[in-house]
Amino acid sequence: MRALAAAAVVIVASWALAGVAHADARKHHFQAQSMGTVVDVTLWSHDGVESAAAAEAVFEEFRRIDKLMSPWVDTSDVSRINAAAGSGVGVPVSEETIKVIAVSQAVARKTGGAFDITVGAYRGLWKFDQEMDGSLPAPADVAARRKLTGWRDVVVDARRKTVRLRRKGMAITLGGIAKGYAVDRGVAVLRGRGHSDFIVQAGGDLYVSGTKGGQRWRVGIRDPRGSREATFALTEVENRTFSTSGDYERGFVKDGVRYHHILDPRTGQPARLARSVTVIAKDAMTADAWDTALFVMGPERGLKVLKRVPDVQAIFVDQKNQLRLWGLTILEGDLQKHLAGSLVGKILLLKRPTDAI
């Protein structure tokens, strides 16, 4: 799904060696393209053949969900909902699409519309995909599209399994949440095949399950102004999801201003209050939606809203390149000492994020 794709997260291997009991297991890594991003499946397993089959089953699940929820597929649920906008007729859709839209609406309600799937109305106005040429839309065009947004105008009938958009010209996109849902489905596929130690990653959304040879997986947070491989901090997660939205993955700098794909639904302009937001939660769909919402809200408002959201941790790099944390402790100083201990619930700062436009 190309619209509003999340920013990439860098996976960092554990410094600790596998225990003797896991000596005959090893890491198996597989990769495919789906939903407009790279999908990675990494398994710690004794069986390479089964690992390959399991990864392919995950990729097939991603392809299935893309056909169901992508606005780029004419027959998808999302495309059919958009085509019927303003008709007054509810469009029958799958239970999965109902579920994802219902969660989207719940996050929109909690965030005052900072997360809003009707940003699909801006499609084609800003050019952040393959057609990116550094051009800016006319303010009048942005204002016209802004009138077609509003999460309250998405009507979900869970009993009849229908969705309708109240006004003609409206459009939804699930680009800020569908990849998270697909990651969760990939996790279910792997667990259904008996796997417990793995990572499923789609762009900036990943779920970490179990361990790597008895040691927790360590993941890095990408430096928003560094190279694609640069990380500024590490943490450890197990049976949790880890999702980042950033202003650096799809965009450009023009006349000293950075323009990027994460739009504030209320203005139609790129959100300006953060450079990246990373969320740790129990499931990838929750993290995917909340990292986008928090990015749009920025740390001041976002930290207040998080007080009412259970079991979600967050790391902000704000527009001034300052770190703000929720539910996590930051570690600085002796890297080797900290690396020798547990990083669960902690962020190990490797360096300060690079400061640039």
C-alpha positions in Angstrom: 0.0 0.0 0.0 1.8 3.1 -1.2 -0.1 5.9 0.5 1.3 7.2 3.8 3.8 4.3 4.2 5.6 4.3 7.6 9.3 5.0 7.9 11.8 2.2 8.0 13.2 0.8 11.2 16.6 -0.8 11.3 16.9 -4.2 12.9 20.1 -4.6 15.0 21.4 -8.1 15.9 21.9 -9.0 19.5 25.4 -8.6 20.9 25.0 -11.7 23.1 25.8 -15.2 21.7 23.3 -18.0 21.5 23.2 -20.4 24.3 24.4 -24.1 24.0 20.8 -25.3 23.9 20.2 -23.3 20.7 23.5 -24.1 19.1 22.0 -26.0 16.2 19.4 -23.3 15.4 20.3 -20.3 13.3 18.8 -17.2 11.8 17.0 -17.5 8.5 16.1 -14.3 6.6 13.6 -13.8 3.7 12.5 -10.7 1.9 9.7 -9.7 -0.6 8.0 -6.6 -1.9 4.4 -6.0 -0.9 2.1 -3.1 0.1 4.5 -0.6 -1.4 7.3 -1.6 0.9 9.9 -4.3 1.7 8.6 -7.1 3.9 11.2 -9.0 5.9 10.7 -12.3 7.8 13.5 -13.3 10.1 13.2 -16.7 11.9 15.5 -18.4 14.5 14.9 -22.0 13.6 16.5 -25.5 13.2 14.6 -26.1 9.9 15.6 -23.9 6.9 13.1 -25.6 4.5 10.2 -25.0 6.8 11.4 -21.4 7.5 11.3 -20.7 3.8 7.8 -22.1 3.4 6.6 -20.2 6.5 8.0 -16.9 5.1 6.3 -17.5 1.8 3.0 -18.0 3.6 3.5 -14.6 5.3 4.2 -12.9 2.0 1.1 -14.5 0.5 -0.9 -13.1 3.5 0.5 -9.6 2.8 -0.5 -9.9 -0.9 -4.0 -11.0 0.1 -4.5 -8.0 2.5 -3.1 -5.6 -0.2 -5.7 -6.8 -2.6 -8.4 -6.3 0.1 -7.4 -2.9 1.4 -5.2 -1.0 -1.2 -6.6 2.1 -2.9 -4.4 1.2 -5.8 -6.4 -2.0 -6.5 -9.7 -1.2 -8.3 -11.5 -4.2 -6.8 -10.4 -3.7 -3.2 -12.8 -2.9 -0.4 -11.2 0.5 -0.1 -11.6 1.4 -3.8 -15.2 0.3 -3.8 -15.9 2.4 -0.7 -14.3 5.4 -2.4 -16.1 4.9 -5.7 -19.5 5.0 -3.9 -18.7 8.1 -1.8 -21.8 10.4 -1.5 -24.2 7.8 -2.9 -25.9 7.2 0.4 -25.4 3.5 -0.1 -23.3 1.4 2.3 -20.7 -0.8 0.6 -20.5 -4.4 1.7 -16.9 -5.2 2.8 -15.0 -8.0 4.6 -15.0 -8.4 8.3 -11.3 -7.6 8.2 -11.8 -4.3 6.6 -14.6 -3.5 9.0 -12.2 -4.3 11.9 -9.3 -2.1 10.5 -11.6 0.8 9.8 -13.3 0.5 13.3 -9.8 0.7 15.0 -9.0 3.7 12.8 -12.1 5.5 13.9 -11.4 4.7 17.5 -7.9 6.2 17.3 -9.3 9.2 15.4 -11.8 9.8 18.2 -9.1 9.6 20.9 -6.8 11.9 19.0 -9.3 14.5 17.9 -8.8 13.6 14.3 -5.0 13.6 14.2 -5.4 10.1 12.7 -7.9 10.3 9.9 -8.3 7.8 7.1 -10.1 10.4 5.0 -6.7 11.9 4.1 -7.2 9.7 1.1 -8.8 12.8 -0.4 -5.3 14.3 -0.8 -4.2 11.4 -3.1 -2.6 12.8 -6.3 -2.3 16.3 -4.9 1.1 15.9 -3.1 3.7 13.9 -5.1 5.7 11.7 -2.7 5.6 8.4 -4.6 7.2 7.5 -8.0 6.0 10.8 -9.5 7.8 12.9 -6.9 9.3 15.9 -8.7 9.7 18.5 -6.0 6.5 20.4 -6.9 4.1 21.8 -4.4 0.3 21.9 -4.8 -1.5 25.2 -5.1 -2.9 26.4 -1.7 -6.4 26.6 -3.3 -6.2 23.0 -4.3 -5.2 21.9 -0.8 -8.1 23.9 0.7 -10.6 22.3 -1.7 -9.4 18.8 -0.8 -9.4 19.7 2.9 -13.2 20.2 2.7 -13.5 16.5 1.7 -11.9 15.2 4.8 -13.4 14.4 8.2 -13.3 11.1 10.0 -16.9 11.6 11.4 -18.2 11.3 7.8 -17.1 7.6 7.6 -20.2 5.6 8.5 -19.5 2.0 9.6 -22.4 -0.5 10.1 -20.7 -3.4 11.9 -23.9 -5.5 11.9 -24.5 -5.2 8.1 -20.7 -5.1 7.4 -21.0 -2.0 5.3 -19.1 1.3 5.1 -20.1 4.5 3.4 -18.7 8.0 2.9 -21.2 10.8 3.4 -19.9 13.2 0.8 -19.1 12.8 -2.9 -15.4 13.2 -3.5 -14.3 11.8 -0.2 -11.8 9.0 -0.1 -10.2 6.8 2.5 -6.8 5.3 2.7 -5.7 2.6 5.2 -2.0 3.3 4.5 -1.4 4.4 8.1 -2.7 1.2 9.7 -3.1 -1.7 7.1 0.6 -2.6 7.2 0.4 -3.0 10.9 -2.7 -5.3 10.5 -0.7 -7.3 7.9 2.2 -7.7 10.3 -0.2 -9.0 12.9 -1.6 -11.5 10.4 1.9 -12.5 9.5 2.6 -13.2 13.2 -0.5 -15.3 13.4 0.6 -17.3 10.3 4.0 -18.1 11.8 2.7 -19.0 15.2 0.1 -21.2 13.5 3.0 -23.1 11.9 4.7 -23.6 15.2 7.3 -20.8 15.1 7.9 -18.7 18.2 11.2 -16.9 17.6 11.0 -14.4 14.7 10.6 -10.9 13.5 8.1 -9.7 10.9 8.8 -6.3 9.4 7.1 -4.2 6.8 8.8 -0.9 6.4 8.6 0.8 9.7 6.3 -1.7 11.3 7.6 -4.8 13.0 6.7 -7.4 15.5 9.3 -9.2 17.6 8.4 -12.7 18.9 10.4 -14.8 21.3 14.2 -14.6 21.3 17.2 -15.1 19.2 19.0 -18.2 20.6 17.7 -17.4 24.1 18.7 -13.7 23.9 16.2 -10.9 23.3 16.2 -9.3 19.9 17.7 -5.8 19.9 16.2 -3.2 17.6 17.5 0.2 16.6 15.7 3.5 16.1 16.8 5.2 12.9 18.5 8.6 13.0 16.0 10.8 11.2 18.7 12.9 9.6 21.4 10.2 9.4 22.0 7.6 6.6 19.5 4.8 6.0 21.6 2.5 8.2 22.3 4.9 11.0 20.6 4.4 14.4 20.7 6.7 17.4 19.3 4.4 20.1 18.7 0.7 20.9 16.1 -1.2 22.9 15.1 -4.8 23.5 11.6 -6.2 22.8 10.0 -9.6 23.1 6.5 -10.4 22.0 5.9 -6.7 21.3 5.6 -4.5 18.2 7.9 -1.6 17.3 6.7 0.9 14.8 8.2 4.2 13.5 6.8 7.1 11.5 9.3 9.6 10.2 9.5 12.6 7.9 12.6 11.3 6.1 11.4 8.2 4.1 9.4 9.8 1.3 9.8 13.5 0.7 12.1 16.3 -0.3 13.6 19.6 0.8 12.8 22.7 -1.1 13.9 26.3 -0.2 15.1 25.1 3.2 11.8 23.4 4.1 11.2 19.6 4.3 8.1 18.3 2.7 7.1 14.7 3.4 4.2 12.2 3.1 2.7 12.3 6.6 0.0 14.9 6.3 -1.9 16.6 9.0 -5.5 15.9 8.1 -6.7 19.2 9.4 -4.4 21.3 7.3 -3.5 19.2 4.3 0.1 20.1 4.8 3.0 17.8 6.0 2.9 17.6 9.8 5.6 19.8 11.4 5.9 18.9 15.1 8.2 15.9 15.0 10.9 14.3 12.9 10.1 10.7 14.0 7.9 8.9 16.5 8.5 5.3 17.6 5.8 3.4 19.4 6.1 0.1 21.3 2.8 -1.8 21.8 1.2 -5.2 22.1 0.2 -5.4 18.4 1.3 -3.9 15.2 -2.0 -2.4 14.1 -2.2 -0.4 17.3 1.4 0.8 17.0 1.0 1.6 13.3 -2.0 3.9 13.9 -0.6 5.5 17.0 2.9 6.4 15.6 1.2 8.3 12.8 -1.3 10.0 15.2 1.5 11.0 17.6 3.7 12.2 14.8 0.9 14.6 13.7 0.1 15.7 17.2 3.7 16.2 18.3 5.1 15.6 21.8 3.3 18.3 23.7 -0.2 17.2 22.8 0.8 13.6 22.2 2.2 13.0 25.7 -1.0 14.3 27.2 -3.1 11.9 25.1 -0.9 9.0 26.0 -1.9 9.3 29.6 -5.2 7.8 28.6 -3.8 5.1 26.4 -2.8 1.9 28.2 0.3 -0.2 27.4 1.8 2.1 24.8 5.4 3.4 25.0 6.7 6.2 22.7 9.9 7.9 21.7 9.6 11.3 20.0 12.4 13.2 18.1 10.7 16.6 17.9 11.1 19.3 15.3 13.9 20.8 17.4 15.7 17.5 17.4 15.0 16.9 21.1 14.1 13.5 22.6 10.8 13.0 24.5 9.9 9.7 26.0 6.8 8.1 27.4 6.9 4.9 29.5 10.6 4.3 28.9 13.9 5.1 30.7 16.8 6.6 28.8 20.3 5.2 29.4 23.4 7.2 28.6 27.1 6.9 29.3 29.0 3.5 29.5 27.7 1.7 26.4 29.5 -1.6 27.1 28.0 -1.7 30.6 24.5 -1.0 29.4 24.9 -3.5 26.5 25.8 -6.2 29.0 22.5 -5.8 30.9 18.8 -5.8 29.9 17.4 -3.0 27.8 13.7 -4.0 28.3 11.8 -0.8 29.0 14.9 1.2 28.4 16.3 3.2 25.5 20.1 3.1 25.2 21.3 6.3 23.6 24.2 5.6 21.2 24.5 9.2 20.1 22.3 12.3 19.8 20.2 12.4 16.6 21.9 14.2 13.8 20.7 17.8 13.6 19.9 19.0 10.0 16.9 20.2 8.0 
